[in-house]
């Protein structure tokens, strides 16, 4: 890491206010050192629980070798998506532990982050599909027989995986290794050819990956609760809602982690150049 020197005292005839980024750069070494130690442990913990939980769910669905019903098809695909997602987390943990010096090469830089991006969308869309399936089964039980068929559920899952893969294509194309000579690191970052790409990515993540799915989830579950109000099923339905919030909350976890990985080299490069 580059050496960090305190800012020199300003002369008496200059303003006593520090530059806007002086405080952040002065405090950056301690903050990043703490992040390098704590965040990898947190990520590996999530990975461990995710591996055990999703492998257990898949074993419950797949080992008996029976035909899955519609709900189980969606849940099995969700578990598979989460399993693929957590398999990419150790790469992020090692990257952060290594002070964002990506040690796995340019190909894995693209593949790992592209797969994580794809599974972010896949898991969110599958949660929407599960909410939609519950809505048809509980609110329109008679009419749902036409919609809740195994072949349609399988086709929906294939479509979701395909859309998630397409949405991750920019990550596959734009992720690359960026050398930061002042810090002696080679960081795996998104390098946009134009500022408009950055804006488009923000819209994609926040609108397509969060706001629209959240609106659909809230719509389906509000109608389910309204329809089941006063029945015994309502308590069971309310118990399922926290599961949805956990998966939607994971969106923000991934967004924060990816934001840390993408902004770190830029921030430290600015500070090192002072």
Residue pairs with C-beta under 8 A, 6 or more apart in sequence:
1 29
1 99
1 183
1 184
2 182
2 183
2 184
2 268
2 272
4 25
4 26
4 28
4 29
4 271
6 26
7 18
7 19
7 22
7 26
10 16
21 270
21 271
24 267
24 271
25 270
25 271
25 274
28 267
28 268
28 271
32 99
32 264
32 268
35 96
35 260
36 96
36 97
36 99
39 93
39 96
39 257
39 260
40 93
40 94
40 96
40 97
43 89
43 90
43 92
43 93
43 96
43 257
44 89
44 90
44 93
46 86
46 89
47 86
47 87
47 89
47 90
47 93
50 82
50 83
50 85
50 86
50 89
51 83
51 86
51 87
53 82
54 79
54 80
54 82
54 83
54 86
55 83
57 75
57 76
57 79
58 76
58 79
58 80
58 83
61 68
61 72
61 75
61 76
61 79
62 76
67 150
68 76
68 150
69 150
70 133
70 148
70 149
70 150
70 152
70 153
71 130
71 133
71 134
71 137
73 150
73 153
73 154
73 157
74 126
74 129
74 130
74 133
74 153
74 156
74 157
75 130
77 126
77 157
77 160
77 161
78 123
78 126
78 127
78 130
78 247
81 119
81 122
81 123
81 126
81 161
82 119
82 123
84 115
84 119
85 115
85 116
85 119
85 120
85 123
88 112
88 113
88 115
88 116
88 119
89 116
91 104
91 108
91 112
92 112
92 116
92 257
92 261
94 103
94 104
95 101
95 102
95 103
95 104
95 188
95 261
96 260
96 261
99 185
100 185
100 187
100 261
100 264
100 265
101 184
101 185
101 186
101 187
102 109
102 177
102 186
102 187
102 188
104 112
105 177
106 176
106 177
109 175
109 176
109 177
109 188
110 171
110 172
110 173
110 175
110 176
111 172
113 171
113 175
113 188
113 258
114 168
114 169
114 171
114 172
114 175
115 168
116 254
116 258
117 167
117 168
117 171
118 164
118 165
118 167
118 168
119 164
120 164
120 209
120 251
120 254
121 163
121 164
121 167
121 168
121 208
121 209
122 160
122 161
122 164
123 247
123 250
124 209
124 210
124 213
124 247
124 248
124 251
125 160
125 163
125 164
125 213
126 157
126 160
127 213
127 217
127 244
127 247
127 248
128 213
128 216
128 217
128 220
129 156
129 157
129 160
131 216
131 217
131 220
131 221
131 244
132 216
132 220
133 148
133 153
134 220
134 221
134 224
134 237
134 240
135 220
135 221
135 223
135 224
136 143
136 144
136 147
136 148
137 144
137 148
138 224
138 227
138 228
138 233
138 237
139 223
139 224
139 227
167 204
167 208
170 197
170 201
171 190
174 190
174 191
174 192
174 193
174 197
175 188
175 189
175 190
175 191
176 188
176 189
176 191
177 186
177 187
177 188
178 186
178 187
178 188
178 189
178 191
178 265
179 185
179 186
180 186
180 187
180 265
180 268
180 269
180 272
182 269
182 272
182 273
183 265
183 268
183 269
183 272
185 265
187 261
187 264
187 265
188 261
189 261
189 262
189 265
189 266
190 201
190 262
192 198
192 201
205 255
209 251
210 248
210 251
213 248
214 248
217 244
217 248
221 237
221 241
221 244
224 237
225 234
225 237
225 238
228 234
228 237
